[in-house]
Amino acid sequence: QELRYSLEEGQVRRGVVRRITDFGAFVDLGGVDGLLHISDISYARVQHPSKVVKVGDEVEVQVLKIDLVKDRISLGMKQLEPDPWELASANYRVGDTVDGRVVKLMVFGAFIELEPGVEGLIPISEMSWSQRVRHPRDVLNEGDAVRTAVLTVDAERRRISLSLKALGEDPWNGAAERYVPESIVSGLVTRLMKFGVFVQLEEGIEGLLHISEMSDGHVTRVSEVVEVGQVIKVRIRSVDLEQRRIALSLRATSESKPGEDESAA
């Protein structure tokens, strides 16, 4: 009891790991136990406390918080180490190319460890120009080594945004010159929707063939005209580079006759 009242927040003490749980480790400070929470073990991502400390280990910790009412003492180990985010603004600048390791995949993106304690996020929208990514696992696996470009750095909020796309050429560059309205081009039908079909004109560029533009006559279902995997010739109706949209047509004009690509198998 005397030791409990002699402890002060901010003190550095030595103790022995007495018990390990999924959420942290209990450390005996000499008759009084404190909790070393998993989030305070290291600045680096810790999968489980047992990966860092073992029962019986002698550790140096800082007293973070003392709650005498709830009889709880919170301890930390990482607070005794330099915070890697203090140099993040200097070490990671917008436009830099950086190497890292995939440590976690979420539906919205992938977390990349750039160094122990510093992670960046590749949003799912920044993973590929050409591939329609429904989940980051379509492109990456945990443990993969990756090279990315730095988009933004917010050291205060401990956030770095990264991109895989930025290291590649944007296929929309020069699209206006390659896809001129009224010209005829070949494309691959990739998706059928009620309102029309998407046609891949090249890696990273799709156009929309609306159901109203599929025939001079009435079309009830798009599947009556085309199927996924079919190569067709289409007419460019319009190109919107800002919205990254290309409108297509199969309807004939006086100068052109779109339709099935004769070269298709």
N, C-alpha and C positions, 0 to 999 in steps of 0.2 A: 504494500500500500504506500509505503514511503517513497519507493521508486516511482510509482505512478504519479505522485504529486511533484516529484523532482523533474519530471520530463517537461520539456518546453518545445513548442513548435519551432522548427528550424534547426534544432539540435541534430548532430550527427552521432549515431550510436552504432555499436557493433552488437550483433545478435546471432542466434543460431536458428536455422530453419527447422521448425518443429512439425509442420504439417503442410501438405500441398493439396490444393483443390483446383477445379477447373477455372475459377475466377481469380486465383492468387495463391499466396503462401503466407502462413502464419509464422511470425518470427518471435522467438523468445528473447526479450531484451534483458533477461536476468530476473525472471519472476513475473514479468508482465508481457503478455502477447500483443503484438500489433499486426495489422493486416497489410501485407505488401500486395496491392492489387495488380493484376496482370498488366493494366495500362500504365503502371508506374514502375515496371521492371526495367524497361528499355525504351529508347526512342524508336528503335527498330520494331517491326511487327513481330509479336511473340505468339506463336501458335498455341502453346501451352506452357504454363509456368515451369513444368518439369524439364522443358527444353533448355532452361537457363539455370535453375537452382535445383538442388537435391536436398532431401531431408538429412540434417546433420551438417550442412554447409554453414560456415561462418560467413556472414555478410555484413557489409557496411551500409547503413541506411540513414535516411534523413526523416525526422519526425515531421510529417506534413500537417496533421490535424489531430487534436485531442478533444474528444467529446466525453467529458466526465459523466454527463447525465445518461448517455447511452452506453457508457463504458466501452468506448471504441477508440483505438489509436490507429491512425492511417500512416503508413510508411512509404517511402519511395527510394528506389535505387537510381533511376535515370536522372534525378535531380542533382546527383553528384557528378554527372558527366556534362560536357559542353553540349548545348542544344544545337544540333546540326542546322536547324532552320535559321539560326542567326546569320549564317553566311549564304543562305539560299539565294538571295537577291544578287549576290556577287558571283556565285557559282553557276547560276542558271539564268541566262538572258533570253529574251524573246528572239526566236530565229536560230538559236543554237541547235546543233544536232547532238543528242545525248544517247548513251547506251544504258539499258536497264534490264530488269528481270520481272516478268509477269508474276505477281504474288496473289492476285485475287481477281476473279471474273464475276461481274454483276450484270444484270440485264441491261443496264445503262452504259456500261463501259468496262474498262480493264484498269486495275491499279498496277502501276509499275514502280518497283523500288529502284530509285536512282542511286541511292547510297543508304547505309543503315540509318533509319530514322526519317528519311525524306522520300516520299512517294508522290508520283504524279498520276493523273487520270487521263486515259485516252477515251473520250466519249465515243459511243458507238458510231456516231455520225462522222467521226474522223478516222475511221479504220480503213476505208477503201473507196477509191473512185469508181471502180468497175464492178465490185461485188455487192449485191444487196445483202447486207449483214443483218440478220434477224437476232442473233445473239453473238456476243464477243467470241464464244467458243467456235464460231464458224471460221474465225481468222487466227485466234491465238489459243494457247494452252498454258495453264499455270506452270511456271518453271521455264518458259521460253525466254531466251535472250532476244531483246528487240532493240532496234535503233529507231528513235523518234525525233521529231522536231518540237521545240518548245513554243507553245502558242501564247501562254500568259503565265505570269508568276505573281502570286499574292502571298508573300512571306508572312504577313500579319495574320492571315486566315489559314496559313499552312496549306495552300493549294497551288498546284502547278498543273496546267492543262497541256496535254501533249497531242501530237498528231502523227499518224502513219501516212495519211494522205499527202501531207505537206512535203514529204520527201519525193513524191512522184509528180509527174506532169498532169496538170488538170486537162482532161480530155476535151473540156468545153472551150479551151483556148483555140481560136481559129475555127470554131464550129460554124460561124456565120459564113465563112468562105467555103466550107466544105458542103454545107447544106443550104443551098440557095432555093428560095421559094419557086415552085413550079418545076424544079428538077426532079428526076426519077432516080431513086436509090434502092438498094437491096437491104433487107433487114430480117432478123430472126424473131419470130413471134415467141415471147417469153411468158406472157400472162394473159389469161382471158378474164375479163370482168363483165358485169352486166352492161356497163355503159360503153365498152369498147375493149381494145386489146393494146398491150404494150409491145412495142417492137424495138429490139436492140439494133441500133444502127452501127455501133462499134462498142468496144469495151468502154463502159462508163457513160454511154449516151443512149438513152431510150427516147422514143417518140410515142405519142398516143394516137392511135387510130380509132377515132370515135365511131360508135355504131352507125351514126348518121352519115358517116363518110365511107362506109364499107361497100356500098353498092348504089347504083342509080335507082334501084328499086328498094322496096321495104325489106329490112332485115329484122327478124324477130329475135333471134339468138345469134351471138357472134360465132358460136361453134358451127353454124350453118355455112360459114364462109372460110374460116381459117382454124388451125389447130396449133397447139403449143409445139414448138420445134420446127414449124414450117418456115421456109425461107420465101419471102414475098417481095415483090417490087411495089414500092409506094411512092406517092407524089408528096413532096414537101409543100405544105400549105403555109406554115408560118414558123418562125424561129424567135423565141424570147430568151435571150441570153441571160437577162437579169433573173428571171424565174426558172431558168434551165428547163425550158419546155419547148418541144417541137411537136407541132400538129401535123398529122399525116392524113392521106386520103387514098382510097382505092377507086374513087369515082373518076371516070374518064373525062378528059378535056379534049378540045379539038386538036391539041398538039401532042398529047401523050395518052398512053393506054397502060396504066398500072395493072398489076396482077401477079400471078404466080411466076416466080423466077424460073426461067427455063433451065437454068443450071442446077436447080435443086434436085437432089436425088429422089 
